[in-house]
Amino acid sequence: MAVYKNQNTELDKAIARLETDRDLKLEELKEQLSLTYESIKPVNILRESMEDFNNAPDVKNNLLQILVSITGGYLSKKLVLGKSNSFFKKIAGYLLQYGMTTFIAKKTNPNP
């Protein structure tokens, strides 16, 4: 009978350890769920994206180059053709805009 009592005591201790382990893992899971919930809020995603953007100077430089080249292409199309109703002039304008955008992008890019 003493053997059974000893086994019951060991079993009770093992159950208590497992319950404690389960409770700790449940708390960790709740904390992780809370962190995940906070990280997927749109405001937090936007804030983190802006922080990443501010910490990456090469992204700012590339964005500025893209903006300058697109604006230059658009303005060249408007200056040369103006507002046109002709289909062929519109196509020529888009080709001019594409060409100028590509040209300006190549000239503003410091890495050939």
C-alpha positions in Angstrom: 0.0 0.0 0.0 2.9 2.3 0.6 4.1 1.9 -3.0 0.7 3.1 -4.2 0.8 6.1 -1.9 4.2 7.1 -3.1 3.1 6.7 -6.7 0.0 8.9 -6.0 2.2 11.5 -4.4 4.6 11.5 -7.3 1.6 11.6 -9.7 0.1 14.6 -7.8 3.5 16.4 -8.0 3.8 15.8 -11.7 0.2 17.0 -12.3 0.9 20.1 -10.3 4.1 20.8 -12.3 2.2 20.3 -15.5 -0.6 22.6 -14.4 2.0 25.3 -13.4 3.7 24.9 -16.8 0.4 25.2 -18.5 -0.5 28.4 -16.6 2.9 29.9 -17.5 2.5 29.0 -21.2 -1.1 30.4 -21.2 0.2 33.7 -19.7 3.0 33.9 -22.4 0.4 33.2 -25.1 -1.8 36.0 -23.8 1.1 38.4 -23.8 2.1 37.4 -27.3 -1.5 37.8 -28.5 -1.6 41.2 -27.0 1.6 42.2 -28.7 0.5 40.8 -32.0 -2.9 42.6 -31.7 -1.1 45.9 -31.0 1.3 45.5 -33.9 -1.4 44.9 -36.5 -3.4 48.0 -35.7 -3.3 50.3 -38.7 -2.0 53.2 -36.7 0.9 51.2 -35.5 1.7 49.8 -38.9 1.7 53.3 -40.4 3.9 54.7 -37.5 6.4 51.8 -38.0 6.4 52.4 -41.7 7.1 56.1 -41.3 9.9 55.3 -38.8 11.5 52.9 -41.3 11.1 55.5 -44.0 12.8 58.2 -41.9 15.6 55.8 -41.0 16.4 54.9 -44.6 18.1 57.9 -46.3 18.6 55.9 -49.6 14.8 55.4 -49.8 14.3 59.2 -49.5 16.9 59.8 -52.2 15.3 57.3 -54.5 11.8 58.7 -53.9 13.1 62.2 -54.7 14.7 61.0 -57.9 11.6 59.2 -59.0 9.5 62.2 -58.2 11.8 64.5 -60.2 11.9 62.2 -63.2 8.2 61.7 -63.4 7.5 65.4 -62.9 10.0 66.3 -65.6 8.5 63.8 -68.0 5.0 65.1 -67.4 6.0 68.8 -67.7 7.9 68.1 -71.0 4.8 66.5 -72.4 2.6 69.4 -71.4 5.1 72.0 -72.7 5.6 70.4 -76.1 2.0 69.2 -76.8 -0.2 71.0 -74.4 -3.8 69.7 -74.3 -4.5 67.7 -77.4 -7.6 65.9 -78.7 -5.7 64.0 -81.3 -5.1 60.3 -80.6 -1.7 60.3 -82.3 -0.6 63.5 -80.5 -1.6 61.8 -77.2 0.4 58.7 -78.0 3.4 60.9 -79.1 3.0 62.8 -75.8 3.1 59.6 -73.7 6.1 58.4 -75.6 7.8 61.8 -75.0 6.9 61.7 -71.4 8.3 58.1 -71.0 11.5 59.1 -72.8 12.0 62.2 -70.7 11.2 60.4 -67.5 13.8 57.7 -68.4 16.3 60.3 -69.4 16.0 62.3 -66.2 16.0 59.2 -64.1 19.3 58.1 -65.7 20.8 61.6 -65.2 19.8 61.9 -61.6 20.8 58.4 -60.6 24.4 58.6 -59.2 24.9 54.8 -59.6 25.0 54.0 -63.3 
